[in-house]
Amino acid sequence: MNPPGRWPGIVAAFRHELGLLPAGAPALSLGEGNTPLVPARRAGRGQIDLHFKWEGSNPTGSFKDRGMAVAVSGAIAAGARGLICASTGNTAASAAAYGARAGLPVTLAIPAGHVAQGKLAQAVACGAVLLGLDGGFDAALAAVREAAALRPDLAVVNSVNPLRLEGQKTAAHEVVAQLGRAPDWLAIPVGNAGNITAYGRGFDECRAAGRAAAQPRLLGVQAAGAAPMVRGAPVDAPETVATAIRIGRPASGDLARAAVAASDGRFLAVSDDEILAAYRFLAQEEGLFAEPASAASLAGLWRALESGLVAQGATVVAVLTGHGLKDPERAVTLGAAPRPVAATGAAVAAALP
Ligand SMILES: Cc1ncc(COP(=O)(O)O)c(C=O)c1O
């Protein structure tokens, strides 16, 4: 791995692994990838060796930047005149930033009223055109695919674009390099099911290249109100506090099912209360302020520990997919508001815990 300060970004660092990217494509980068693997302080409950892959430290604050760097590099090589995607927010924020960097106009189809404020702010600030569609993410993605068929000059940068998963698989390569081996389990939130598919592919490549002896078991975690992979059927009106994974018809569902089966893994669902308990724990006990969807990975892992699915002593990586600042309203709602205190030393001293 390159020394700090000289990290060239995903396309340049992994070009040999990105088989689907045309050879002459530029290496567009905002410095994505090379994210920290942070050992857990208490979240492993003294039972497992737990590490967090902290994807909130990517340039726009989520794992989407890995795939976006590759997809937009590919779009430039293909001569695209603009980018379009549907999004629960993080893809939008990432597309807006990488589009701005590439000098390409970006159109974002978002489920009106269901995107966290931080993500909206990022997209607006980067100058993207936002379309608020009625209906959820699934309807927005279907509409974008239809619109793109009428406008072949635009590149679709959703995870149905194969370059997105190519970019996202690099996180698995990093995990193996950082741990020195593959973990026993990888816990990861699942929405559209692209990221878990990408990790499966990346770990497979590490094993084929002899860098890991085995494939980790994949633990795909969904919110109970949006759990089509667990139920084995689409969910028509998905609902969860974790808006990033509020998806009822995962576009990569079949690929994800195959990846999880090949790893002898499992999908499971957790309640919104479990997600929010993990969300608070991550911030208050680990110092990792991740967004609610990311906390699903820890909530699911705790479930799997309690049921004995994940054995004592296992080495586990939980992916924290996005930064907590993405959803400031959620944090403020759950936390205590500032107490009014006079601006004197005595008053502050009297207010100390
Ligand atoms: C923060 C966050 N976590 C998890 C996911 C789920 O990833 P995927 O849709 O690839 O399953 C998303 C998708 O938008 C996300 O934004």
The ligand as an ORCA input file, in Angstrom:
! r2SCAN-3c Opt
* xyz 0 1
  C     -24.515      4.269      3.902
  C     -24.977      3.118      3.084
  N     -24.870      1.887      3.600
  C     -25.263      0.805      2.912
  C     -25.813      0.925      1.669
  C     -26.247     -0.325      0.965
  O     -25.391     -0.654     -0.091
  P     -25.991     -1.488     -1.294
  O     -27.108     -0.675     -1.861
  O     -24.860     -1.652     -2.243
  O     -26.480     -2.756     -0.707
  C     -25.967      2.176      1.077
  C     -26.576      2.339     -0.244
  O     -27.004      3.400     -0.632
  C     -25.524      3.307      1.800
  O     -25.628      4.542      1.303
*
